[in-house]
C-alpha cells in the first residue's frame, strides 16, 4: 500500500483500528515527507487516543533533518480550543528542543493572551537560552498571566541579563511577585541572593511569599553563611515557617557538601520535620539530628524506617550503629521488631543493610543488636526467624549456635523442630555432631 493510500485511511476511515494500523505502517513508509508530516499532525486531532499516540511517535521519529518544519506544523495546534490537544502539542514541541522554541516565536505576538502564555510556557521549558530576548518582550504585556509566564520562563532559562528588570518589577507589579521570587532563585548569583535575603526579612511580606522566598534561596544559595543566617531565624519563626527554613538550611548545606549542627534546644523542630508528608522535609529533619541519636529521637526514626526509603534507612542504621549509645540502640531495636512484626520485606531489607554496615559497628552496639535479635527470635513468625538465622550466620556464627542450642532445650516441640531444620539446612556441624540428646531421638 502506498503512502498516499495510508494517508487516506489515516485521515478519512471511520474505523479507529484501521486508522491506527495506517498510522503504524506510515511510520515505516517512504514517500512525500511534507504530506506524511501533515497527515501525522492532522492525526494528533483524532478522536482515538491510540491514533494520536502513534502520530506523535511518528513525528518524533521521522525526518530528523526536517525538525523545524515538523515543529512549525505542530505549533499551530497550541491555539486549539481543546486543552488536551494543546498539551500534547506542547509535549511534542519540547522533544524538538530548540527547534520547538523557534517555531513558537510568532505565537508570542498572538492576539489571544492564553496563546501568548502557552507559547511562553513551552519556550521556558525548552531550555533554549537564545529565546530569552523574545520572551523578555512580554514583561510589559497587558495580561498579568502572560507577564507571569514571561518571568517564569526567563527564570527557567537562567536569563541573567534580565535579572535586574525582573527585580525592578517587584515594587510596581504586585500580581507577579511570587513569580519574580521563583525566577530570581532560578537565575541565581550574588544580586539574586541579596534581593532574596532582604525580602525574607521585610516586615510586609506575607507567609506565602516568605515561604516562596526561602525556597528560592535554598535553590540558589552558594555561600554557607546564608544557611547559617536562615538557621538564626529558626527559633522565632512560626512552626510552618520553621520547617521550610530547616529544609532550606540543610538543602544548602547538602549541596555545598558542608555540615551544619543544629543546637540541641532546636531538635524538636527536626523531629517535627521528620513527621512531615514531604520527603525532602523529612530528610532535612533527619540530617538536622546530626551524627548521634538520642532516646527522644527514636519514635521519629522508626516513623522514617516505616516509609521504606532505602537511603534514609541505611543512614539511620549507620548513625545508630557507629555513633549512638548502646542504650539507644537497644531501645531502638526492641521497638523496631515490634513495628516490623507485620512487614516481612522490610525486615529482610534492614537485616541486609545491617550486614553491609557491620564492619563499622562499635563492639558495644554490635553486642546490643545481637542480644536484641536473640531476645526477639522466639516471638517472631517462622519466616522472620529464617532471616534472623541467616543474619547471625553472616555476622556472628557463635551467637547463632548459642541461640539454636537454647531452642533445642525448649519445652515447645515446634521450636525444637525448627532448630533441627536450621541445623540441617545450614550445616551447623558444631551442633550436628554434638551430644545433645534431642539430636539422637
C-alpha positions as CSV (number, residue, x, y, z in Angstrom):
1,X,0.0,0.0,0.0
2,X,1.4,3.4,-1.0
3,X,2.0,6.2,1.5
4,X,-0.9,8.1,-0.2
5,X,-3.2,5.2,0.4
6,X,-2.2,5.1,4.1
7,X,-2.7,8.8,4.4
8,X,-6.2,8.5,3.0
9,X,-7.0,5.7,5.5
10,X,-5.5,7.7,8.4
11,X,-7.4,10.8,7.5
12,X,-10.8,9.5,6.5
13,X,-11.5,5.9,7.5
14,X,-14.3,5.7,10.1
15,X,-12.8,2.6,11.8
16,X,-10.3,3.6,14.5
17,X,-8.5,0.3,14.2
18,X,-7.8,0.9,10.6
19,X,-6.7,4.4,11.2
20,X,-4.2,3.1,13.9
21,X,-2.8,0.5,11.6
22,X,-2.4,3.0,8.8
23,X,-0.5,5.3,11.1
24,X,1.7,2.5,12.2
25,X,2.5,1.5,8.6
26,X,3.1,5.1,7.6
27,X,6.0,5.4,10.1
28,X,7.9,2.8,8.1
29,X,6.9,4.1,4.7
30,X,8.9,6.3,2.3
31,X,7.0,9.0,0.4
32,X,6.4,12.7,0.3
33,X,7.8,13.9,3.6
34,X,5.6,17.0,3.8
35,X,2.4,15.1,3.1
36,X,3.3,12.5,5.8
37,X,4.1,15.2,8.3
38,X,0.8,17.0,7.6
39,X,-1.0,13.7,8.0
40,X,0.6,12.9,11.3
41,X,-0.2,16.5,12.6
42,X,-3.8,16.1,11.5
43,X,-3.8,12.7,13.3
44,X,-3.0,14.4,16.5
45,X,-6.6,15.7,16.5
46,X,-8.1,12.2,16.0
47,X,-10.8,11.2,18.4
48,X,-8.9,8.0,19.2
49,X,-6.1,8.2,21.7
50,X,-4.2,5.3,20.0
51,X,-4.1,7.1,16.7
52,X,-2.9,10.3,18.5
53,X,-0.1,8.4,20.2
54,X,1.1,6.8,17.1
55,X,1.0,10.0,15.1
56,X,3.0,11.7,17.9
57,X,5.6,8.9,17.8
58,X,5.8,9.2,14.0
59,X,6.5,13.0,14.3
60,X,9.2,12.3,16.9
61,X,11.0,9.5,14.9
62,X,10.8,10.5,11.3
63,X,12.6,13.1,9.2
64,X,15.2,14.4,11.8
65,X,16.5,16.8,9.1
66,X,13.1,18.4,9.0
67,X,12.6,19.1,12.7
68,X,11.9,22.8,12.2
69,X,9.2,22.1,9.6
70,X,7.7,19.5,12.0
71,X,7.8,21.9,14.9
72,X,6.2,24.7,12.8
73,X,3.4,22.3,11.8
74,X,2.8,21.1,15.4
75,X,3.0,24.6,16.8
76,X,-0.2,25.6,15.0
77,X,-2.1,23.3,17.4
78,X,-1.3,25.4,20.5
79,X,-4.1,27.7,19.5
80,X,-6.6,24.8,19.5
81,X,-9.6,25.1,21.9
82,X,-9.0,21.5,23.2
83,X,-6.6,21.8,26.2
84,X,-5.6,18.1,25.9
85,X,-4.6,18.6,22.3
86,X,-2.7,21.8,23.2
87,X,-0.8,19.9,25.9
88,X,0.0,17.1,23.5
89,X,1.4,19.6,21.0
90,X,3.4,21.2,23.8
91,X,4.9,17.8,24.8
92,X,6.0,17.1,21.2
93,X,7.5,20.6,20.8
94,X,9.6,20.1,23.9
95,X,11.0,16.9,22.3
96,X,12.1,19.0,19.4
97,X,14.4,21.1,21.6
98,X,15.5,24.5,20.3
99,X,13.5,23.9,17.1
100,X,10.3,23.6,19.2
101,X,11.1,27.0,20.7
102,X,11.9,28.6,17.4
103,X,8.6,27.5,16.0
104,X,6.7,29.4,18.8
105,X,8.2,32.9,18.4
106,X,5.3,34.1,16.2
107,X,2.8,33.0,18.9
108,X,4.4,35.3,21.4
109,X,2.6,38.0,19.5
110,X,-0.7,36.2,19.1
111,X,-3.8,38.4,19.8
112,X,-5.1,36.0,22.4
113,X,-3.4,36.2,25.7
114,X,-3.7,32.5,26.5
115,X,-1.9,31.6,23.3
116,X,0.9,34.0,24.2
117,X,1.1,32.5,27.6
118,X,1.1,28.9,26.4
119,X,3.9,29.6,23.8
120,X,5.9,31.3,26.5
121,X,5.5,28.4,28.9
122,X,6.8,25.9,26.4
123,X,9.7,28.1,25.4
124,X,10.7,28.5,29.0
125,X,10.7,24.7,29.5
126,X,12.7,24.2,26.2
127,X,16.0,25.4,27.7
128,X,16.7,27.4,24.6
129,X,18.7,30.3,26.0
130,X,18.6,32.1,22.7
131,X,14.9,32.6,23.3
132,X,15.3,34.9,26.3
133,X,15.2,38.2,24.3
134,X,11.9,37.2,22.6
135,X,10.4,36.2,25.9
136,X,11.5,39.4,27.7
137,X,9.3,41.4,25.3
138,X,6.3,40.0,27.3
139,X,7.4,41.5,30.6
140,X,5.3,44.5,29.7
141,X,2.4,42.6,28.4
142,X,-1.1,43.9,29.2
143,X,-2.2,40.5,30.6
144,X,-0.9,39.6,34.1
145,X,-0.9,35.8,33.3
146,X,1.4,36.5,30.3
147,X,3.7,38.6,32.4
148,X,3.9,35.8,35.0
149,X,4.7,33.3,32.2
150,X,7.4,35.5,30.8
151,X,9.0,35.9,34.3
152,X,8.8,32.2,34.9
153,X,10.3,31.4,31.5
154,X,13.2,33.7,32.0
155,X,13.9,32.0,35.3
156,X,13.9,28.6,33.7
157,X,16.2,29.9,31.0
158,X,18.5,31.3,33.7
159,X,18.5,34.6,31.8
160,X,21.0,36.6,33.9
161,X,20.8,39.7,31.6
162,X,17.1,40.1,32.6
163,X,17.6,39.6,36.4
164,X,17.6,43.4,37.1
165,X,14.5,44.1,35.0
166,X,12.7,41.3,36.8
167,X,13.7,42.5,40.2
168,X,12.6,46.1,39.3
169,X,9.1,44.7,38.6
170,X,8.7,43.7,42.2
171,X,7.6,47.1,43.6
172,X,5.3,48.1,40.7
173,X,3.6,44.8,39.8
174,X,2.2,43.1,42.9
175,X,0.4,40.4,41.0
176,X,3.6,38.8,39.7
177,X,5.6,38.9,42.9
178,X,5.7,35.1,43.6
179,X,6.9,34.5,40.0
180,X,9.6,37.1,40.4
181,X,10.9,35.4,43.6
182,X,11.0,32.0,41.9
183,X,12.6,33.3,38.8
184,X,15.3,35.2,40.8
185,X,16.0,32.0,42.7
186,X,16.4,30.0,39.4
187,X,18.7,32.7,37.9
188,X,20.8,32.9,41.0
189,X,24.0,34.9,41.6
190,X,25.1,37.4,44.2
191,X,22.5,40.0,43.2
192,X,19.7,37.4,43.4
193,X,20.8,36.2,46.8
194,X,21.0,39.7,48.2
195,X,17.5,40.5,46.9
196,X,16.0,37.3,48.4
197,X,17.7,37.8,51.8
198,X,16.4,41.4,52.1
199,X,12.9,40.2,51.0
200,X,12.9,37.4,53.6
201,X,13.4,39.9,56.4
202,X,10.9,42.5,55.1
203,X,8.1,43.1,57.5
204,X,5.4,43.5,54.8
205,X,6.0,40.1,53.3
206,X,3.2,37.6,54.0
207,X,3.8,34.0,54.9
208,X,3.2,32.6,51.4
209,X,5.7,34.9,49.9
210,X,8.1,34.3,52.7
211,X,8.0,30.6,52.1
212,X,8.5,31.2,48.4
213,X,11.5,33.3,49.2
214,X,13.0,30.7,51.5
215,X,12.5,28.0,48.8
216,X,14.2,30.3,46.2
217,X,17.2,30.9,48.5
218,X,17.5,27.1,49.1
219,X,17.9,26.6,45.3
220,X,20.4,29.4,44.6
221,X,22.5,30.0,47.7
222,X,26.1,29.3,47.0
223,X,27.5,30.6,50.3
224,X,27.1,28.5,53.5
225,X,26.7,31.7,55.5
226,X,23.3,32.0,54.0
227,X,22.3,28.7,55.6
228,X,23.6,30.0,58.9
229,X,21.5,33.2,58.6
230,X,18.5,31.1,57.9
231,X,19.3,28.9,60.9
232,X,19.4,32.0,63.1
233,X,15.8,32.9,62.0
234,X,14.6,29.4,63.1
235,X,13.7,29.9,66.8
236,X,11.4,32.9,66.3
237,X,9.5,31.7,63.3
238,X,6.1,30.1,63.2
239,X,6.1,26.3,63.0
240,X,5.2,26.2,59.3
241,X,8.0,28.6,58.5
242,X,10.4,26.7,60.8
243,X,10.0,23.5,58.7
244,X,10.6,25.4,55.5
245,X,13.7,27.1,57.0
246,X,15.0,23.8,58.3
247,X,14.6,22.3,54.8
248,X,16.4,25.2,53.2
249,X,19.3,25.2,55.7
250,X,20.0,21.5,55.1
251,X,19.4,21.6,51.3
252,X,22.0,24.4,51.0
253,X,24.4,22.5,53.4
254,X,24.0,19.3,51.4
255,X,24.5,21.0,48.1
256,X,27.7,22.7,49.4
257,X,28.9,19.5,51.0
258,X,29.1,21.2,54.4
259,X,27.7,20.0,57.7
260,X,25.7,22.3,60.0
261,X,25.0,21.4,63.6
262,X,21.5,22.1,64.9
263,X,21.5,23.4,68.5
264,X,20.1,20.8,71.0
265,X,17.3,23.2,72.0
266,X,16.0,23.1,68.4
267,X,16.0,19.3,68.0
268,X,12.2,19.3,68.5
269,X,11.9,21.1,65.2
270,X,14.0,18.4,63.4
271,X,11.8,15.7,65.0
272,X,8.7,17.6,63.9
273,X,10.1,17.8,60.3
274,X,10.6,14.0,60.3
275,X,6.8,13.5,60.6
276,X,6.0,15.7,57.7
277,X,4.4,14.3,54.5
278,X,7.1,15.9,52.3
279,X,10.1,13.6,51.8
280,X,12.5,16.4,51.5
281,X,11.4,18.0,54.7
282,X,11.8,14.6,56.5
283,X,15.3,14.2,55.1
284,X,16.2,17.7,56.3
285,X,14.9,16.7,59.7
286,X,17.0,13.6,59.7
287,X,20.1,15.5,58.7
288,X,19.4,18.0,61.3
289,X,19.5,15.4,64.0
290,X,23.2,15.1,63.2
291,X,25.6,12.3,63.9
292,X,24.3,11.0,67.2
293,X,20.7,9.9,68.0
294,X,19.1,10.1,71.4
295,X,16.2,8.2,73.0
296,X,13.9,11.1,72.2
297,X,14.6,10.6,68.5
298,X,13.6,7.0,68.4
299,X,9.9,7.4,67.6
300,X,10.5,9.6,64.5
301,X,13.4,7.4,63.4
302,X,11.0,4.5,63.4
303,X,8.5,6.6,61.5
304,X,11.0,7.1,58.8
305,X,12.1,3.5,58.8
306,X,8.4,2.6,58.1
307,X,8.3,4.8,55.0
308,X,10.6,2.3,53.3
309,X,13.1,4.6,51.7
310,X,16.4,2.6,51.5
311,X,18.8,5.6,51.6
312,X,17.3,7.1,54.8
313,X,17.0,3.6,56.3
314,X,20.7,3.0,55.8
315,X,21.6,6.5,57.1
316,X,19.6,5.9,60.3
317,X,21.2,2.4,60.9
318,X,24.7,3.8,60.1
319,X,24.4,6.6,62.7
320,X,22.8,4.3,65.2
321,X,25.4,1.6,65.0
322,X,28.5,3.7,64.7
323,X,27.8,6.9,66.7
324,X,24.9,6.4,69.1
325,X,24.9,4.8,72.6
326,X,24.3,1.1,73.2
327,X,21.3,2.1,75.4
328,X,19.7,4.0,72.5
329,X,20.5,1.1,70.1
330,X,18.8,-1.4,72.5
331,X,15.6,0.7,72.8
332,X,15.5,1.3,69.1
333,X,15.8,-2.4,68.1
334,X,13.4,-3.6,70.7
335,X,10.8,-1.2,69.2
336,X,11.9,-1.9,65.7
337,X,10.9,-5.6,65.9
338,X,7.5,-4.5,67.2
339,X,6.8,-2.2,64.3
340,X,8.1,-4.6,61.7
341,X,6.0,-7.5,63.0
342,X,3.7,-7.2,60.0
343,X,6.3,-6.2,57.4
344,X,8.5,-9.2,56.4
345,X,10.0,-7.5,53.3
346,X,11.2,-4.5,55.4
347,X,12.8,-6.8,58.0
348,X,14.7,-8.6,55.2
349,X,15.9,-5.4,53.7
350,X,17.0,-3.9,57.1
351,X,18.9,-7.1,58.0
352,X,20.6,-6.9,54.7
353,X,21.6,-3.3,55.4
354,X,22.9,-4.4,58.8
355,X,25.2,-7.0,57.2
356,X,26.6,-4.3,54.9
357,X,27.2,-1.9,57.8
358,X,28.5,-4.4,60.2
359,X,32.2,-3.6,59.7
360,X,31.6,-0.1,61.1
361,X,29.6,-1.1,64.2
362,X,31.1,-0.4,67.6
363,X,31.7,-3.5,69.7
364,X,29.1,-2.4,72.3
365,X,26.5,-1.8,69.7
366,X,27.2,-5.0,67.8
367,X,26.6,-6.9,71.1
368,X,23.4,-5.0,71.7
369,X,22.0,-5.7,68.3
370,X,22.8,-9.4,68.6
371,X,21.2,-9.6,72.1
372,X,18.1,-7.9,70.7
373,X,17.8,-10.4,67.8
374,X,18.2,-13.3,70.2
375,X,15.7,-11.8,72.6
376,X,13.0,-11.4,69.9
377,X,13.8,-14.6,67.9
378,X,11.2,-16.9,69.6
379,X,8.3,-14.5,69.3
380,X,8.8,-13.8,65.6
381,X,6.9,-15.7,62.8
382,X,8.9,-18.6,61.2
383,X,9.8,-16.7,58.0
384,X,11.2,-13.9,60.1
385,X,13.2,-16.4,62.1
386,X,14.8,-17.8,59.0
387,X,16.1,-14.3,58.0
388,X,17.4,-13.8,61.6
389,X,19.2,-17.1,61.4
390,X,20.8,-16.2,58.1
391,X,21.8,-12.8,59.5
392,X,23.5,-14.3,62.5
393,X,25.2,-16.9,60.3
394,X,26.7,-13.9,58.3
395,X,27.9,-11.8,61.2
396,X,28.3,-13.9,64.3
397,X,28.1,-17.7,63.9
398,X,28.8,-18.3,67.6
399,X,25.7,-16.4,68.6
400,X,23.6,-18.4,66.2
401,X,25.0,-21.6,67.7
402,X,24.1,-20.5,71.2
403,X,20.6,-19.5,70.1
404,X,19.9,-22.9,68.4
405,X,21.3,-24.7,71.5
406,X,18.8,-22.8,73.6
407,X,16.0,-23.6,71.2
408,X,16.9,-27.3,71.4
409,X,16.3,-27.2,75.1
410,X,12.8,-25.6,74.7
411,X,9.7,-27.2,76.1
412,X,7.9,-26.4,72.8
413,X,8.2,-29.2,70.2
414,X,7.8,-26.8,67.3
415,X,10.8,-24.7,68.4
416,X,12.9,-27.9,68.7
417,X,11.8,-29.0,65.2
418,X,12.6,-25.6,63.7
419,X,16.0,-25.6,65.3
420,X,16.8,-29.0,63.9
421,X,15.7,-27.8,60.5
422,X,18.1,-24.9,60.6
423,X,21.0,-27.0,61.9
424,X,20.5,-29.4,58.9
425,X,19.7,-26.7,56.4
426,X,22.8,-24.6,57.1
427,X,25.1,-27.5,58.1
428,X,25.7,-26.2,61.6
429,X,28.2,-29.0,62.3
430,X,29.1,-27.8,65.7
431,X,25.6,-28.9,66.8
432,X,25.0,-31.6,64.3
433,X,27.9,-33.6,65.8
434,X,27.1,-32.6,69.4
435,X,25.9,-34.9,72.2
436,X,22.6,-33.0,72.7
437,X,20.1,-35.8,73.4
438,X,17.4,-34.3,71.2
439,X,19.6,-34.9,68.1
440,X,19.6,-38.6,68.6
441,X,15.8,-39.2,69.1
